[in-house]
Amino acid sequence: MKEMNGNIDEVTLIDNWQQVNTQMKQACDHADRQADNVMLLAVSKTKPADMIATLAKQGQRDFGENYLQEAIEKITELKAQPVGKSIVWHYIGSIQRNKTRDIAEHFDWVQTVERDIIAKRLNDQRPADLPPLNVLIQLNIDNEDSKSGCLPAQLPELITAIKGYERLQLRGLMIIPAKANTNAFARTKQLFEEVKADCPELDSWDTLSMGMSGDMAEAIENGTTMVRVGTAIFGQRA
Ligand SMILES: *Cc1c(COP(=O)(O)O)cnc(C)c1O
Protein backbone atom coordinates (compact mmCIF):
# COMPACT_ATOMS: atom_id res chain seq x y z
CA MET A 1 0.00 0.00 0.00
CA LYS A 2 1.40 3.29 -1.12
CA GLU A 3 0.60 6.55 0.65
CA MET A 4 -0.13 9.32 -1.80
CA ASN A 5 1.29 12.60 -0.47
CA GLY A 6 -0.41 12.25 2.92
CA ASN A 7 -3.69 11.33 1.24
CA ILE A 8 -5.55 8.05 1.63
CA ASP A 9 -3.79 5.03 0.13
CA GLU A 10 -4.65 3.46 -3.21
CA VAL A 11 -6.60 0.52 -1.77
CA THR A 12 -8.80 2.83 0.31
CA LEU A 13 -9.32 5.13 -2.67
CA ILE A 14 -10.53 2.31 -4.91
CA ASP A 15 -12.67 0.92 -2.10
CA ASN A 16 -14.28 4.35 -1.51
CA TRP A 17 -14.99 4.73 -5.21
CA GLN A 18 -16.61 1.29 -5.37
CA GLN A 19 -18.71 2.07 -2.30
CA VAL A 20 -19.95 5.33 -3.83
CA ASN A 21 -20.92 3.42 -6.97
CA THR A 22 -22.77 0.87 -4.84
CA GLN A 23 -24.58 3.60 -2.89
CA MET A 24 -25.61 5.25 -6.15
CA LYS A 25 -27.01 1.95 -7.43
CA GLN A 26 -28.93 1.41 -4.20
CA ALA A 27 -30.36 4.93 -4.34
CA CYS A 28 -31.40 4.36 -7.96
CA ASP A 29 -33.08 1.07 -7.05
CA HIS A 30 -34.87 2.77 -4.19
CA ALA A 31 -36.06 5.59 -6.49
CA ASP A 32 -37.04 3.15 -9.24
CA ARG A 33 -34.49 4.64 -11.60
CA GLN A 34 -32.05 3.01 -14.01
CA ALA A 35 -28.54 3.11 -12.55
CA ASP A 36 -27.07 4.25 -15.86
CA ASN A 37 -29.20 7.41 -15.79
CA VAL A 38 -27.04 8.89 -13.04
CA MET A 39 -23.43 9.74 -13.75
CA LEU A 40 -20.67 10.03 -11.18
CA LEU A 41 -18.42 13.08 -11.40
CA ALA A 42 -15.36 12.48 -9.20
CA VAL A 43 -14.40 15.85 -7.69
CA SER A 44 -10.61 15.75 -7.47
CA LYS A 45 -9.81 19.30 -6.38
CA THR A 46 -6.68 19.53 -4.18
CA LYS A 47 -5.92 15.84 -4.86
CA PRO A 48 -2.87 14.72 -6.85
CA ALA A 49 -2.82 13.46 -10.43
CA ASP A 50 -1.79 9.94 -9.37
CA MET A 51 -5.06 9.50 -7.46
CA ILE A 52 -6.97 10.55 -10.58
CA ALA A 53 -4.93 8.08 -12.66
CA THR A 54 -5.74 5.30 -10.19
CA LEU A 55 -9.49 5.84 -10.58
CA ALA A 56 -9.26 6.36 -14.34
CA LYS A 57 -7.69 2.89 -14.55
CA GLN A 58 -10.72 1.53 -12.65
CA GLY A 59 -13.02 3.04 -15.27
CA GLN A 60 -13.92 6.42 -13.74
CA ARG A 61 -14.19 8.76 -16.71
CA ASP A 62 -15.41 12.17 -15.49
CA PHE A 63 -13.45 14.37 -13.09
CA GLY A 64 -14.30 17.80 -11.68
CA GLU A 65 -11.88 20.56 -10.74
CA ASN A 66 -12.36 23.97 -9.06
CA TYR A 67 -8.98 25.65 -9.08
CA LEU A 68 -7.78 26.54 -12.52
CA GLN A 69 -4.01 26.60 -12.17
CA GLU A 70 -3.95 23.34 -10.24
CA ALA A 71 -6.37 21.76 -12.71
CA ILE A 72 -4.35 22.71 -15.79
CA GLU A 73 -1.21 21.20 -14.28
CA LYS A 74 -2.99 17.91 -13.61
CA ILE A 75 -4.75 17.86 -16.97
CA THR A 76 -1.46 18.44 -18.79
CA GLU A 77 0.30 15.75 -16.77
CA LEU A 78 -2.46 13.19 -17.32
CA LYS A 79 -2.94 13.93 -21.04
CA ALA A 80 0.66 12.78 -21.49
CA GLN A 81 -0.24 9.33 -20.08
CA PRO A 82 -2.32 6.72 -21.94
CA VAL A 83 -4.79 6.46 -19.04
CA GLY A 84 -5.41 10.20 -19.07
CA LYS A 85 -6.50 10.47 -22.68
CA SER A 86 -10.03 9.22 -22.03
CA ILE A 87 -10.71 11.51 -19.07
CA VAL A 88 -13.54 14.03 -19.44
CA TRP A 89 -12.75 17.21 -17.51
CA HIS A 90 -15.42 19.38 -15.86
CA TYR A 91 -14.77 22.86 -14.53
CA ILE A 92 -16.94 23.40 -11.42
CA GLY A 93 -15.27 26.43 -9.80
CA SER A 94 -16.24 30.05 -10.00
CA ILE A 95 -15.26 31.76 -13.24
CA GLN A 96 -13.30 34.98 -13.36
CA ARG A 97 -13.69 36.90 -16.56
CA ASN A 98 -9.96 36.90 -17.34
CA LYS A 99 -9.75 33.09 -16.94
CA THR A 100 -12.25 32.07 -19.58
CA ARG A 101 -9.62 31.33 -22.24
CA ASP A 102 -7.83 28.80 -20.02
CA ILE A 103 -11.15 27.11 -19.26
CA ALA A 104 -12.23 27.04 -22.93
CA GLU A 105 -8.89 25.52 -23.96
CA HIS A 106 -8.57 22.79 -21.31
CA PHE A 107 -12.01 21.54 -20.29
CA ASP A 108 -14.77 19.45 -21.88
CA TRP A 109 -17.53 20.78 -19.64
CA VAL A 110 -18.16 23.97 -17.64
CA GLN A 111 -20.84 23.64 -14.97
CA THR A 112 -20.70 27.13 -13.49
CA VAL A 113 -21.87 29.50 -16.21
CA GLU A 114 -24.11 32.14 -14.65
CA ARG A 115 -23.85 35.22 -16.90
CA ASP A 116 -24.01 35.93 -20.60
CA ILE A 117 -20.68 37.79 -20.64
CA ILE A 118 -18.92 34.65 -19.44
CA ALA A 119 -20.78 32.41 -21.89
CA LYS A 120 -19.91 34.70 -24.78
CA ARG A 121 -16.23 34.73 -23.88
CA LEU A 122 -16.14 30.92 -23.56
CA ASN A 123 -17.82 30.67 -26.96
CA ASP A 124 -15.40 33.10 -28.61
CA GLN A 125 -12.37 31.45 -27.02
CA ARG A 126 -13.22 27.77 -27.58
CA PRO A 127 -10.44 26.48 -29.90
CA ALA A 128 -11.66 25.57 -33.39
CA ASP A 129 -10.08 22.11 -33.29
CA LEU A 130 -12.08 21.07 -30.21
CA PRO A 131 -15.76 20.04 -30.13
CA PRO A 132 -18.24 22.55 -28.67
CA LEU A 133 -17.81 23.11 -24.94
CA ASN A 134 -20.56 21.45 -22.87
CA VAL A 135 -22.19 24.00 -20.59
CA LEU A 136 -24.42 23.87 -17.54
CA ILE A 137 -26.04 26.97 -16.13
CA GLN A 138 -25.42 27.30 -12.41
CA LEU A 139 -28.75 28.24 -10.89
CA ASN A 140 -29.18 30.20 -7.65
CA ILE A 141 -32.32 28.26 -6.84
CA ASP A 142 -32.66 29.75 -3.37
CA ASN A 143 -32.44 33.38 -4.51
CA GLU A 144 -29.65 34.00 -2.06
CA ASP A 145 -27.81 37.31 -2.38
CA SER A 146 -24.58 35.74 -1.19
CA LYS A 147 -24.69 32.86 -3.64
CA SER A 148 -23.37 32.61 -7.13
CA GLY A 149 -25.59 31.42 -9.91
CA CYS A 150 -28.20 32.72 -12.28
CA LEU A 151 -31.48 33.70 -10.60
CA PRO A 152 -34.49 31.68 -11.79
CA ALA A 153 -36.11 34.85 -13.14
CA GLN A 154 -33.09 35.45 -15.38
CA LEU A 155 -32.85 31.89 -16.65
CA PRO A 156 -34.91 32.25 -19.87
CA GLU A 157 -32.79 35.18 -21.03
CA LEU A 158 -29.53 33.34 -20.38
CA ILE A 159 -30.77 30.21 -22.15
CA THR A 160 -31.72 32.28 -25.20
CA ALA A 161 -28.25 33.85 -25.28
CA ILE A 162 -26.39 30.55 -24.96
CA LYS A 163 -28.56 28.88 -27.59
CA GLY A 164 -27.09 31.36 -30.08
CA TYR A 165 -23.49 30.38 -29.34
CA GLU A 166 -22.29 27.77 -31.80
CA ARG A 167 -19.18 26.77 -29.86
CA LEU A 168 -21.20 25.98 -26.73
CA GLN A 169 -23.56 23.08 -26.22
CA LEU A 170 -26.10 23.82 -23.51
CA ARG A 171 -26.68 20.62 -21.53
CA GLY A 172 -28.71 21.68 -18.48
CA LEU A 173 -28.55 23.01 -14.94
CA MET A 174 -26.29 22.74 -11.91
CA ILE A 175 -27.03 23.74 -8.31
CA ILE A 176 -25.28 23.95 -4.97
CA PRO A 177 -28.31 24.24 -2.68
CA ALA A 178 -28.38 26.17 0.58
CA LYS A 179 -28.11 23.80 3.54
CA ALA A 180 -31.32 25.03 5.13
CA ASN A 181 -33.41 24.36 2.11
CA THR A 182 -35.05 20.99 1.84
CA ASN A 183 -36.81 21.02 -1.51
CA ALA A 184 -34.24 22.76 -3.73
CA PHE A 185 -33.64 19.49 -5.60
CA ALA A 186 -37.30 18.98 -6.39
CA ARG A 187 -37.81 22.59 -7.49
CA THR A 188 -34.74 22.48 -9.73
CA LYS A 189 -35.91 19.23 -11.28
CA GLN A 190 -39.25 20.85 -12.05
CA LEU A 191 -37.58 23.87 -13.65
CA PHE A 192 -35.32 21.53 -15.65
CA GLU A 193 -38.37 19.67 -17.00
CA GLU A 194 -40.17 22.95 -17.79
CA VAL A 195 -37.26 24.16 -19.90
CA LYS A 196 -37.18 20.82 -21.69
CA ALA A 197 -40.89 21.07 -22.49
CA ASP A 198 -40.74 24.75 -23.49
CA CYS A 199 -37.62 24.47 -25.67
CA PRO A 200 -37.91 21.33 -27.83
CA GLU A 201 -35.18 22.79 -30.07
CA LEU A 202 -32.71 22.33 -27.19
CA ASP A 203 -32.02 18.71 -28.03
CA SER A 204 -28.87 18.56 -25.91
CA TRP A 205 -30.75 19.56 -22.72
CA ASP A 206 -30.16 16.31 -20.79
CA THR A 207 -28.13 17.00 -17.64
CA LEU A 208 -29.10 17.98 -14.12
CA SER A 209 -26.04 18.25 -11.89
CA MET A 210 -26.99 18.14 -8.21
CA GLY A 211 -25.98 16.12 -5.17
CA MET A 212 -22.61 15.83 -3.41
CA SER A 213 -21.07 13.46 -0.82
CA GLY A 214 -23.60 14.38 1.87
CA ASP A 215 -26.84 14.39 -0.12
CA MET A 216 -26.27 12.06 -3.06
CA ALA A 217 -29.21 9.76 -2.32
CA GLU A 218 -31.63 12.65 -1.82
CA ALA A 219 -30.56 14.14 -5.16
CA ILE A 220 -31.03 10.78 -6.90
CA GLU A 221 -34.47 10.51 -5.33
CA ASN A 222 -35.26 13.91 -6.87
CA GLY A 223 -34.14 13.21 -10.40
CA THR A 224 -30.50 14.26 -10.64
CA THR A 225 -28.53 12.91 -13.61
CA MET A 226 -25.06 13.76 -12.27
CA VAL A 227 -23.74 13.69 -8.72
CA ARG A 228 -20.50 15.52 -7.90
CA VAL A 229 -18.64 13.58 -5.23
CA GLY A 230 -15.35 14.59 -3.66
CA THR A 231 -14.86 13.72 0.02
CA ALA A 232 -16.63 10.34 -0.09
CA ILE A 233 -14.16 9.17 -2.75
CA PHE A 234 -10.91 11.01 -2.08
CA GLY A 235 -11.19 11.58 1.68
CA GLN A 236 -11.02 14.90 3.48
CA ARG A 237 -9.38 17.86 1.79
CA ALA A 238 -6.63 19.75 3.62
C1 LIG B 1 -16.03 20.47 -3.81
C2 LIG B 1 -17.29 20.41 -4.59
C3 LIG B 1 -18.04 19.23 -4.67
C4 LIG B 1 -17.72 17.97 -3.88
O1 LIG B 1 -18.07 18.15 -2.54
P1 LIG B 1 -17.96 16.92 -1.50
O2 LIG B 1 -18.80 17.38 -0.37
O3 LIG B 1 -16.51 16.81 -1.13
O4 LIG B 1 -18.48 15.73 -2.16
C5 LIG B 1 -19.16 19.23 -5.48
N1 LIG B 1 -19.52 20.32 -6.19
C6 LIG B 1 -18.82 21.46 -6.15
C7 LIG B 1 -19.27 22.62 -6.96
C8 LIG B 1 -17.69 21.56 -5.35
O5 LIG B 1 -17.02 22.72 -5.29
The ligand as an ORCA input file, in Angstrom:
! r2SCAN-3c Opt
* xyz 0 1
  C     -16.031     20.473     -3.810
  C     -17.288     20.412     -4.595
  C     -18.042     19.230     -4.665
  C     -17.717     17.971     -3.879
  O     -18.072     18.153     -2.545
  P     -17.955     16.925     -1.496
  O     -18.799     17.377     -0.374
  O     -16.513     16.806     -1.134
  O     -18.480     15.729     -2.165
  C     -19.157     19.233     -5.482
  N     -19.520     20.316     -6.187
  C     -18.824     21.464     -6.152
  C     -19.273     22.623     -6.959
  C     -17.691     21.556     -5.348
  O     -17.019     22.716     -5.290
*
